[in-house]
Amino acid sequence: MDIRPATRSASNANLPPKMGEKAKTSPLLKSNSSYLLKRQISSISQLKQNETPVFSERSGPSFVGLLASKRLAKRLTSRILAGRTRSLLNSRMSALSIQKEPTYRMEPKESLKFNFVQVEKIANKVLEDRLCEMKYNPRLCSNMSRLITEEIKDRVKMLKFDRYKIIVIVFIGENKDQGIQIASRCAWDEKVDTFATCNYQNSAIYATATVYGVYNE
């Protein structure tokens, strides 16, 4: 009887290849690998051709440009702050400036005292000249009252009363045969402080002007 080992009779088809033998590959795998290799080489070449510098237009502003813009912004802000500081100092200095030196007098000179008769004449003249042909209009009357106030104040200041502060108030309303009463209160010295008032009316409007003369000690 011939007895042989079982391992000798087994097929050698599933055994791994021996050292030194070349592995067998299919032609489809070879074609796929070559195609992938060519594709990688072509993509690398395209990247090298399209390579752009770091500071390009698409990459945004450069570092030097950012520094220049920051310096310009600092200069502009410093100039604006300097201008505001100068204007503030000038306004404070003008407010602190003394218009007249102290005279240590508690009353004005008799010849330069506030004269309400002269002031009433001026106020009556201005009201007659500005309102003689005027019709009532709320917006127009509002603006006209401001203009009349400034005109009366300027003319009264031309009289050059001694150390007097001039305050003018003008009211203009529609004339419909109604009654109206205007009153005011002031804290002042009756010996030196006084006022002048006048009224005017036509068929369409009425007006009243009051001029206060307050002595500035």
C-alpha positions in Angstrom: 0.0 0.0 0.0 1.3 3.5 -1.0 0.8 6.0 1.9 1.6 9.7 1.0 1.1 12.8 3.3 -2.1 14.7 2.8 -0.3 18.0 2.2 1.5 16.7 -0.8 -1.8 15.8 -2.5 -3.3 19.3 -2.0 -3.4 21.8 -4.9 -0.9 24.6 -5.0 -3.2 27.1 -6.8 -4.2 29.1 -3.6 -0.7 29.3 -2.2 1.0 32.8 -2.1 3.7 33.4 -4.8 7.2 32.6 -3.8 9.9 35.2 -3.2 11.3 36.6 -6.4 8.2 35.8 -8.5 6.3 38.8 -10.0 2.7 39.3 -9.0 0.3 38.9 -11.8 -2.0 42.0 -12.4 -4.9 42.4 -14.7 -4.7 44.8 -17.7 -7.8 46.8 -16.4 -6.0 47.7 -13.1 -2.9 48.8 -15.1 -5.0 51.2 -17.3 -6.8 52.7 -14.2 -3.5 53.4 -12.4 -1.9 55.0 -15.4 -5.0 57.2 -16.0 -4.9 58.4 -12.3 -1.2 59.2 -12.5 -1.7 61.2 -15.7 -4.5 63.2 -14.1 -2.5 64.0 -11.0 0.4 65.3 -13.2 -1.9 67.5 -15.3 -3.5 69.0 -12.1 -0.1 69.8 -10.6 1.0 71.5 -13.8 -2.2 73.6 -13.9 -1.7 74.7 -10.3 1.8 75.8 -11.1 0.7 77.8 -14.1 -2.2 79.5 -12.3 -0.2 80.2 -9.1 -0.6 83.9 -8.1 1.4 86.0 -5.7 0.3 86.4 -2.1 -0.7 90.1 -2.4 -2.9 89.9 -5.4 -6.1 91.9 -6.1 -8.3 89.0 -5.1 -6.5 88.4 -1.8 -7.7 91.9 -0.5 -5.8 95.0 0.6 -2.1 94.7 1.3 -0.5 95.2 4.7 1.1 98.4 3.6 -2.2 99.8 2.4 -3.8 99.0 5.8 -1.0 100.8 7.6 -1.4 103.8 5.4 -5.2 103.9 5.9 -4.7 103.7 9.7 -2.2 106.6 9.7 -4.6 108.7 7.6 -7.5 108.0 9.9 -5.4 109.0 12.9 -4.4 112.3 11.2 -8.0 113.2 10.3 -9.3 112.4 13.8 -6.5 114.5 15.4 -7.2 117.4 13.2 -11.0 117.3 13.9 -10.3 117.1 17.7 -7.9 120.0 17.5 -10.4 122.1 15.6 -13.1 121.3 18.2 -10.8 122.1 21.1 -9.8 125.5 19.5 -13.5 126.4 19.0 -14.4 125.4 22.5 -11.5 127.4 24.0 -12.4 130.4 21.9 -16.0 130.3 23.0 -15.0 130.0 26.6 -12.5 132.9 26.3 -15.1 135.1 24.6 -17.6 134.2 27.4 -15.0 135.1 30.1 -13.9 138.3 28.4 -15.0 141.4 30.4 -16.9 143.9 28.3 -16.6 146.7 30.8 -14.5 147.3 33.8 -16.3 147.4 37.1 -17.2 151.0 38.1 -18.5 150.1 41.6 -21.6 152.2 41.0 -25.0 150.9 42.1 -27.0 153.3 39.9 -26.7 154.6 36.3 -25.8 158.1 35.4 -28.9 160.3 35.3 -28.3 161.5 31.8 -27.9 157.9 30.5 -30.8 156.4 32.4 -33.4 154.2 30.6 -35.9 156.7 29.1 -39.2 154.9 28.4 -40.7 157.8 26.5 -38.0 157.6 23.8 -38.3 153.8 23.7 -42.1 153.9 23.3 -41.7 156.3 20.3 -39.3 153.8 18.6 -41.6 150.8 19.2 -44.7 152.6 17.9 -42.8 153.7 14.8 -41.6 150.2 14.0 -45.0 148.6 14.5 -46.7 151.1 12.3 -44.2 150.8 9.5 -44.1 147.0 9.5 -47.8 146.1 10.2 -49.8 148.8 8.5 -50.8 146.7 5.4 -50.3 143.2 6.8 -53.0 140.5 6.9 -53.1 137.8 9.5 -51.2 134.6 8.6 -49.8 132.4 11.4 -46.5 131.6 9.8 -46.0 135.1 8.5 -46.9 136.7 11.8 -44.5 134.4 13.7 -41.6 135.5 11.5 -42.6 139.1 11.5 -42.7 139.2 15.3 -39.0 138.0 15.4 -38.0 140.7 12.8 -39.8 143.5 14.7 -38.2 142.3 18.0 -34.7 142.5 16.5 -35.3 145.9 14.9 -36.7 147.5 18.1 -33.7 146.1 20.1 -31.2 147.5 17.6 -32.7 150.9 17.6 -33.0 151.1 21.4 -29.3 150.1 21.7 -28.4 153.0 19.6 -29.6 155.3 22.4 -26.6 154.0 24.4 -28.2 153.7 27.8 -25.6 153.3 30.5 -25.1 149.6 31.5 -28.6 148.5 30.6 -29.7 145.1 29.3 -32.4 145.4 26.7 -35.1 142.7 26.4 -37.9 143.0 23.8 -41.1 140.9 23.5 -43.6 141.3 20.6 -47.0 139.6 20.3 -49.1 139.5 17.0 -52.6 138.0 16.8 -55.7 138.1 14.7 -58.2 140.9 15.3 -61.7 139.5 15.7 -63.1 142.1 18.2 -62.0 139.9 21.1 -60.5 141.0 24.4 -57.0 140.1 25.4 -54.8 140.8 28.4 -51.0 140.3 28.5 -49.2 140.4 31.8 -45.6 139.7 33.0 -43.6 139.5 36.2 -40.0 140.4 36.8 -37.6 140.5 39.7 -35.8 143.8 39.6 -35.0 147.1 41.3 -37.7 149.7 40.9 -35.2 152.6 41.2 -33.2 151.7 38.1 -35.2 149.0 36.2 -38.2 149.9 34.1 -40.0 149.1 30.9 -41.9 150.6 28.0 -44.9 149.2 26.1 -47.0 150.1 23.1 -50.0 148.6 21.2 -51.0 148.6 17.5 -54.0 147.3 15.6 -55.8 147.4 12.3 -58.7 145.7 10.7 -56.9 142.3 10.5 -54.3 142.1 13.3 -53.3 143.5 16.6 -49.8 143.7 18.1 -48.2 144.7 21.4 -44.5 145.3 22.1 -42.8 145.5 25.5 -39.3 146.7 26.0 -37.5 145.9 29.3 -34.5 147.9 30.6 -32.6 146.0 33.3 -29.6 147.7 34.8 -26.5 145.6 34.9 -24.5 146.4 38.0 
